Amino acid sequence: MQLNHEMQTGGDHVRAVATDRILLASGERRSSFVIAAGVDAFDWSVRDAKAMSAGDCDGILALQPAVVILGTGTSLVFPSRDVMAAFLTRRIGIEFMDNAAAARTYNVLLGEGRKVAAAFIL
């Protein structure tokens, strides 16, 4: 899926999503990563949403976003309640969706100037 809208926020954004990679404005990613407004994308060790633990989210939580979009791969997968609780107890919104939907949602929220982070599982 090709995404062409150019963001004017100065933040890195998603340009295209494929099953095995995601193209950011700053370059291509072929393994799981986290991206946020004003932060360079960084690697994320998670490879399977069902196997995620709350501890896997520490790097995302440290960003203190208002909302996190979690792309769970090519299909929607809900992580454990512990993962959800890690965000909700800190009053951070968390939404789960497939990577294509997560990319679109992240770009819209970033374009609105929201304090958003996205994590993509590849």
C-alpha positions as CSV (number, residue, x, y, z in Angstrom):
1,M,0.0,0.0,0.0
2,Q,1.5,3.3,-1.0
3,L,0.9,6.4,1.2
4,N,1.8,9.7,-0.5
5,H,0.6,12.5,1.7
6,E,3.6,14.6,2.8
7,M,3.5,15.5,6.5
8,Q,4.5,19.1,7.4
9,T,5.2,18.3,11.1
10,G,8.9,17.6,10.9
11,G,8.3,14.2,12.3
12,D,9.2,11.0,10.5
13,H,6.1,9.4,8.9
14,V,5.1,6.2,7.1
15,R,5.2,6.4,3.3
16,A,4.4,2.7,2.4
17,V,3.5,-0.6,4.1
18,A,4.3,-4.1,2.7
19,T,4.0,-7.4,4.5
20,D,7.8,-7.6,5.1
21,R,8.8,-4.0,5.4
22,I,7.7,-0.4,6.1
23,L,9.0,2.6,4.2
24,L,9.4,5.7,6.4
25,A,10.4,9.1,5.2
26,S,13.8,8.5,6.7
27,G,14.3,5.0,5.1
28,E,13.1,1.4,5.0
29,R,12.6,-0.8,8.0
30,R,12.5,-4.6,7.8
31,S,12.2,-5.5,11.5
32,S,10.0,-4.3,14.3
33,F,10.4,-0.7,15.3
34,V,9.0,2.2,17.2
35,I,8.4,5.7,15.8
36,A,7.2,8.8,17.5
37,A,6.8,12.6,16.9
38,G,10.2,14.2,17.3
39,V,12.1,10.9,17.9
40,D,14.2,8.9,15.4
41,A,12.7,5.4,14.8
42,F,14.4,2.7,16.9
43,D,14.5,-1.1,16.8
44,W,12.0,-3.0,18.9
45,S,12.7,-6.7,19.9
46,V,9.0,-7.8,19.7
47,R,8.3,-10.3,16.8
48,D,4.9,-11.7,18.0
49,A,2.1,-9.7,19.5
50,K,0.7,-12.7,21.4
51,A,4.1,-13.3,23.1
52,M,4.5,-9.6,24.1
53,S,5.0,-8.8,27.8
54,A,4.5,-5.5,29.6
55,G,8.3,-5.2,29.9
56,D,8.6,-5.2,26.1
57,C,6.8,-1.8,26.2
58,D,9.3,0.1,28.4
59,G,10.9,1.9,25.5
60,I,7.5,3.1,24.3
61,L,6.3,4.1,27.7
62,A,9.5,6.2,28.2
63,L,8.4,8.4,25.4
64,Q,5.3,9.4,27.4
65,P,3.0,9.7,24.4
66,A,-0.7,10.6,24.7
67,V,-1.6,7.6,22.6
68,V,0.2,4.6,21.1
69,I,-0.8,2.8,17.9
70,L,0.4,-0.8,17.9
71,G,0.7,-2.4,14.5
72,T,0.4,-6.1,15.1
73,G,1.5,-7.3,11.6
74,T,-0.6,-8.3,8.6
75,S,-3.6,-9.0,10.8
76,L,-5.1,-7.7,14.1
77,V,-3.9,-9.5,17.2
78,F,-4.7,-8.4,20.7
79,P,-1.8,-8.7,23.2
80,S,-2.2,-9.8,26.8
81,R,-4.1,-7.8,29.4
82,D,-0.8,-7.0,31.1
83,V,0.4,-5.2,28.0
84,M,-2.8,-3.1,27.9
85,A,-2.6,-2.4,31.6
86,A,1.0,-1.1,31.3
87,F,-0.4,1.7,29.1
88,L,-3.8,2.3,30.7
89,T,-2.4,2.6,34.3
90,R,-0.2,5.4,33.0
91,R,-3.1,7.1,31.3
92,I,-1.7,6.4,27.9
93,G,-4.2,5.4,25.2
94,I,-3.4,2.2,23.3
95,E,-5.0,1.0,20.0
96,F,-4.2,-2.2,18.2
97,M,-4.6,-2.7,14.5
98,D,-2.9,-4.3,11.5
99,N,0.2,-2.5,10.2
100,A,-1.5,-0.8,7.2
101,A,-4.2,0.7,9.4
102,A,-1.7,1.6,12.1
103,A,0.4,3.5,9.5
104,R,-2.6,5.5,8.3
105,T,-3.7,6.3,11.8
106,Y,-0.2,7.3,13.0
107,N,0.2,9.6,10.0
108,V,-3.2,11.3,10.6
109,L,-2.5,11.8,14.3
110,L,1.1,13.0,13.6
111,G,-0.3,15.5,11.1
112,E,-2.7,16.8,13.7
113,G,0.2,17.5,16.0
114,R,-0.7,14.9,18.5
115,K,1.8,13.4,20.9
116,V,1.6,9.9,19.3
117,A,3.9,6.9,19.1
118,A,3.5,3.8,16.9
119,A,5.1,0.4,17.2
120,F,5.1,-1.9,14.3
121,I,5.7,-5.7,14.5
122,L,7.5,-7.1,11.4
